[in-house]
Amino acid sequence: MKEERLRELLLDIREKRLDVEAAVQKFKCLPVADLEFAELDVHRELRRGFPEVIYCEGKTAGQVAAIFCNLAMQAEGNILATRADRNTYEAVVAALPGSEYHELARLILLRRGVQENRGGIAVLSAGTADIPVAEEAALTAEAMGNRVDRIYDVGVAGLHRLLNYRERLMAARVLVVVAGMEGALPSVVGGLVDKPVIAVPTSVGYGANFGGLAALLAMLNSCAGGVSVVNINNGFGAGFQAALINKLGEQAA
């Protein structure tokens, strides 16, 4: 069925029944690579500007390696896999030498072509224990062509540390703020800057933190305007969102 749709589309283009713009819109929905255990959206890069990202948890190392290789053949941009362990990385790098493993963030990255370097994103962590999630956000944004300013261990227990970085906060176009415990840091940052703040709750904390739920609810109830919230430990989602915002700002500049 997929092959028939593609042949029909090519015939329409050849017979000039479709103009270029209409053809591009149709190509955005095609094709899908069928790996039996996965249906790869290999035109996501055309639609969204970045290839499909692989979530590794729940997949075997062999499945991730097969998906990674297929995306590398189809896509032009960087290939990214999240929540990967070292065993999975070993399977990927055996198939694709040059792939990088960032153990703290549990990310696998294959860099492709000229790397963009748009400035404008700051990633903050409240504590050192929040850095793995912050690094997932920072590396995701970098893989999508952004330059990231990292400001770590500036939580509200020592607020003077954050204020030392005020100029760098104000220079950012969008800020990702990662915090566990009581999750207060995004509200503080949101009260200091005039830019979007993406809050990331982490599961760091003692029992009443409830695995990050306390921080999540605190961030959702922030009194600071301009603070949006992603799911617990979702550094990838925050980094992706920050990259999209930064790209829009770059285009408008």
C-alpha positions in Angstrom: 0.0 0.0 0.0 2.8 2.4 0.9 4.7 1.6 -2.4 1.5 2.2 -4.4 0.8 5.6 -2.8 4.4 6.6 -3.5 4.2 5.5 -7.2 0.9 7.4 -7.6 2.5 10.5 -6.1 5.5 10.3 -8.4 3.2 9.8 -11.4 1.2 12.9 -10.4 4.4 14.9 -10.3 5.7 13.5 -13.6 2.4 14.3 -15.3 2.4 17.7 -13.7 -0.9 17.1 -12.0 0.7 18.4 -8.8 2.7 21.6 -8.4 5.9 21.6 -6.3 4.2 23.0 -3.1 1.4 20.4 -3.2 4.0 17.6 -3.8 6.0 18.7 -0.8 3.0 18.6 1.4 2.1 15.1 0.3 5.7 13.9 0.7 5.6 15.0 4.3 3.2 12.1 5.0 5.4 9.6 3.2 7.2 7.2 3.6 7.3 5.0 6.7 10.0 2.4 6.9 8.7 -1.0 8.1 11.1 -2.9 10.3 8.5 -5.4 11.5 9.0 -4.4 15.1 9.0 -0.6 14.4 7.4 1.8 11.9 9.9 4.5 11.4 8.6 8.0 10.5 11.5 8.8 8.2 10.0 12.0 6.9 9.7 13.6 10.4 12.8 15.6 9.6 11.0 17.1 6.6 7.9 18.0 8.6 9.5 19.1 11.9 13.1 20.0 11.1 14.6 17.1 13.1 14.6 13.3 12.6 12.6 10.9 14.8 14.2 10.5 18.2 14.6 6.9 19.6 13.4 6.2 23.1 15.5 3.2 24.1 13.9 1.9 27.3 11.8 -1.2 26.6 13.7 -1.9 23.4 16.4 -4.5 22.9 19.9 -3.3 22.0 19.5 -4.9 18.6 16.2 -3.1 17.9 17.7 0.2 18.8 20.8 -0.4 16.6 18.5 -1.3 13.7 16.4 1.7 14.1 19.4 3.9 14.5 21.0 2.6 11.3 17.8 3.0 9.3 17.4 6.6 10.5 21.0 7.3 9.6 20.5 6.1 6.1 17.3 8.2 5.6 17.9 11.4 7.5 20.4 14.3 6.9 20.5 15.7 10.5 21.9 14.4 13.8 20.5 11.1 15.1 19.5 11.0 18.7 18.6 8.2 21.1 17.4 8.8 24.7 17.4 6.7 27.9 20.1 4.4 26.5 22.4 2.2 28.6 26.0 1.3 27.7 25.0 -2.1 26.4 22.7 -0.4 23.9 25.4 2.0 22.9 27.9 -0.8 22.2 25.4 -2.3 19.8 24.9 1.1 18.0 28.6 2.1 17.8 29.4 -1.4 16.4 27.1 -0.7 13.5 27.8 3.1 13.3 31.3 4.0 14.4 31.5 7.6 15.4 28.4 7.5 17.5 28.8 9.2 20.9 27.6 8.1 24.3 26.9 10.6 27.0 26.6 8.4 30.1 25.3 11.0 32.5 22.4 12.0 30.3 22.0 8.4 28.9 22.1 9.8 25.3 23.5 8.3 22.1 24.3 10.9 19.4 25.5 10.6 15.8 26.5 14.0 14.4 25.9 14.6 10.7 27.2 17.3 8.5 27.8 21.0 9.5 26.7 21.6 13.0 24.5 24.7 13.6 25.3 26.8 16.6 22.4 29.1 17.4 22.8 30.9 20.8 20.1 31.7 23.2 19.4 28.7 25.5 20.3 28.5 29.1 19.9 25.3 31.1 19.9 25.6 34.9 19.9 22.9 37.6 18.9 23.5 41.2 21.3 20.8 42.6 24.1 18.6 41.4 21.7 15.6 41.7 19.5 17.3 39.0 22.4 17.5 36.5 21.6 14.2 34.6 18.2 15.5 33.6 19.6 19.0 32.9 22.3 17.3 30.7 19.6 15.4 28.8 17.9 18.8 28.0 21.2 20.5 27.1 22.5 17.8 24.8 19.1 17.5 23.1 19.1 21.3 22.4 22.7 21.1 21.2 21.9 18.1 18.9 19.2 20.3 17.4 21.7 23.0 16.5 21.8 25.3 19.5 24.5 26.6 21.8 23.7 26.0 25.4 24.8 28.0 28.5 24.9 25.6 31.5 24.4 27.0 35.0 24.4 24.2 37.5 23.8 23.9 41.3 22.1 27.3 41.8 19.0 26.2 43.9 17.0 28.3 46.2 18.8 27.0 49.4 21.6 29.4 48.4 19.8 32.1 46.3 22.9 34.3 46.1 24.5 31.7 43.8 21.7 32.2 41.2 22.0 36.0 41.4 25.7 35.8 40.5 24.5 34.7 37.0 21.8 37.3 36.4 23.5 38.7 33.3 23.7 35.3 31.7 20.1 34.6 32.6 19.0 37.8 30.9 21.0 37.1 27.8 19.2 33.8 27.1 16.2 33.7 24.7 14.7 30.7 26.5 15.6 29.0 29.8 15.2 25.4 30.9 15.1 25.1 34.7 15.5 21.7 36.3 14.7 21.1 40.0 13.7 18.4 42.4 12.9 18.7 46.1 10.2 21.4 46.4 10.7 22.6 42.8 10.9 26.3 43.6 13.7 27.4 41.3 11.6 27.9 38.1 9.3 30.3 39.9 12.3 32.3 41.1 13.9 32.4 37.6 10.5 33.3 36.1 10.3 36.3 38.4 13.7 37.6 37.2 13.6 37.3 33.4 11.4 38.4 30.6 11.9 35.2 28.6 10.0 31.8 28.4 11.0 29.4 31.2 10.5 25.7 30.8 10.3 24.0 34.1 11.5 20.4 34.5 10.6 18.6 37.8 12.9 15.7 38.8 12.4 12.8 41.0 15.3 14.0 43.3 14.1 14.3 46.9 13.1 12.6 50.1 9.9 10.6 50.7 7.3 13.4 50.6 8.7 14.4 47.2 6.7 11.4 45.9 9.2 10.7 43.1 8.9 14.2 41.7 5.2 14.7 42.0 5.7 17.4 44.7 8.0 19.4 42.4 5.7 18.9 39.4 2.7 20.3 41.3 4.7 23.2 42.6 5.8 24.1 39.1 2.3 23.8 37.7 1.1 26.2 40.5 3.9 28.7 39.9 2.8 32.3 40.5 5.4 33.5 37.9 4.0 34.2 34.5 5.7 32.6 31.5 6.6 29.3 33.2 5.5 26.1 31.4 6.1 22.6 32.7 7.1 19.3 31.2 6.8 15.9 32.8 9.0 14.5 35.6 12.6 13.9 34.5 11.7 14.8 30.9 14.9 16.7 30.0 14.5 15.6 26.4 11.1 17.2 26.1 12.3 20.5 27.6 15.4 20.6 25.4 13.3 20.0 22.3 10.8 22.7 23.2 13.6 25.1 24.0 15.2 24.4 20.6 11.9 25.1 18.8 11.5 28.4 20.6 15.0 29.5 20.0 14.7 28.7 16.3 11.7 30.9 16.0 13.5 33.7 17.8 16.5 33.3 15.4 14.2 33.5 12.4 12.5 36.7 13.8 15.8 38.4 14.6 
